Amino acid sequence: MPKPCFQTAYAVWQGGLYKKTSLRIIRRLLCTVKEQTMQAEVELKILRPEMADKLPAYATSGSAGLDLRACIDGPLTVQPGETVLIPAGIAVHLANPAYAAMILPRSGLGHRHGIVLGNLVGLIDSDYQGELKVSLWNRSGEAFTVEPFERVAQMVVVPVVQAAFKVVDEFAASVRGEGGFGSTGKG
């Protein structure tokens, strides 16, 4: 059975996107990217000794996000409409510009209690080297108490592609054109 990256390369080649490029070169590129992605690890440094028993972990083998906990000494009440910064007790330094981390809300806190991220999504650049802090916003009408080491957000490490800019006179025509919000219809 051929490697999955070979199957992908063959499908790309058959699709005609890269007919002028040899199948061998496409396969080598796809396999290299896959191997680098699969082997990538990011070291998370723990700043506080009390976190040793509550290290971030993937809940299941299919989990994309690591749970971040409130590294606080005692309960903290967040009033309706209030935004607070909660230390997560860990520091990250991705060091590789091909990666970034994103801090995302936990769906249960948002749905059941109205607790979401104050900045909606936190973006951690690869050259940041500090402790993570989670901006929590209580959008509900009731006070919410955050307990020490409660899971308050999740972090996902994602690949980054940096854009190269090119000034052009016009874009090639597309079906969508300049259609914006809701322009593709309902479906």
N, C-alpha and C positions, 0 to 999 in steps of 0.2 A: 504494500500500500504506500503510495507516495506521501511525503510529508504534507501537512496541512498548508504550509506556506507555498509549496509547489502547486497545490491545487488552486490556491488563491492567485498565484502568478499566472497560471495557465488560463484561469477565467478572465483575468485582466487582459492578457494577450489576445485571447479569442474574441473578447469584446471589441477589439479594434482600437482601443485607446492608445496603445503603444505598439502598433504593428511594425514600426520601423526599428524598434528596440528588440534585441534578441531576448528570447524567453529565458535564457540562462542568466542574463543580467538582471531582468526583472525578479526572477526567483532569488538571486543572491541578495538583492536589495531588500526584498520583503522578509527574507529569513533573518537578515542582519537586524532589521528594525524590530522584528518579533523577539529575537533573542535578547536584544538590549532592553526591551520593555519588560520581558518576563524576568530578567535577572536583576532589575533595578531594585535597590533597597535604599531606604532613607533612614538614617539614624535619628531617633528622637531622644534628646537628652532630658533627663528628669531633674528638675531643679530642687524639688522638696522631698526630703526623706519620708514624710508621711504618705507620699504617693506610692511607695514601694509595693504595698499590698493592693493597690488599685490602678495598676498600669493600664493604659489604653489597650484595647484588644478588639480584634474583629469578632463580632458575635457569632458568625457562621463562616464557613469557607466561601460562601458567595457574597459576603458583606463587602461593600465598597468603602464604607466609612468606619472610622475609629471613633468610639464615644469619648468625648471630652467631659471631664468631671469638674465640679465646682471645688476648687482647692481653697476653701474658706475655713476659718477657725470655728465659726458658729453659724446658726441659721441666719439668713439674710432675707428680710421681707421687701419685696418689690411692689410698690404701690401702683394702682392703676395709672397708666400713662407714663410711668417712670422708666428710665433707662439706666442700667447699672453695668459697670465693667466687672466681670468675674474672672479672677486668675484661674488658669487651667492647670497650673503646676508643672507644665512641661515647656521646654524650649525646642525649637526646631531650627536646623540650618540645613536646607536641602543642598546647597552648594553647587548643584548642577542646574544651569540655566534652562535645561530641557524639561524641568519640572517646576510645579508650583503646588501649593496646598490651598484648599478652599475649606472654610468653616461654614457649615450649613446648619439649619435648625433641625431639631428632632421633631418629627411629625406629631408625636403624641403630645408633647408640651404645647405645640401651637394649636392643635385641634381641640384638646380637652381643656387647656388652661389659658389660651391666648398669649402664651409666652413665645416670642419669636426673636430673631436677631435684630438688634437695633440698626445695624448696617445692612440688613437683608442677606448679604453674603460677605464673608470675610476672605480676602485674598492675601495669601502669604507668599511673597516673592522668594526666589531661591537664595537671594543674598541677605535676607532677614535672619538675625541671630538672637532673637530675644524670646522671653516667655510669652506664651500665647495668652491672650485675654479674650473673653467672650462678651460681646455687648448684648445684654438681654433687655428686651423691651416688653413690658406688660401692656398689651393692647386691650386687655379685658377690663371689665368694670369692677373687678375684685382684687384685693391684695393677694399676692402669691409668695409663699415662703420657699426659698431655695435652701435645701439642707446641705451640710458639708458632704462632699464627694458625690453628690447627686449628678447624674448624667444630664448635661445642659445643652450640648451641641455635638456635632460630629465633624470629623475632618476627613477629607478625601485628598489624596495626592493625585495630581493629574499631569499629563504631558502638556508641554507648551510649544507652540509654533509661533515664532516671532515674524511679523509681517515685514516685507520689503516693499517700499513705496515706489510707484512709477507714475509720473504725471502723463496723462493721455488727453487727447482732444475730445474723445467720445468713447463710450462703451459699445461693445457689440450688442446687437439687439437681443432681447430675451422675451419670452412669452409674458412674463410678469411685468417687465419694464419698471416704472417708478411706483407701481401700486404698493401701498403701504398697509396700514392697519385694516384688517378684514377684507383686503382686496382679492384674496384667493377664493372667497365665497364660503359657503357653509357645507359641511359634509360629514 
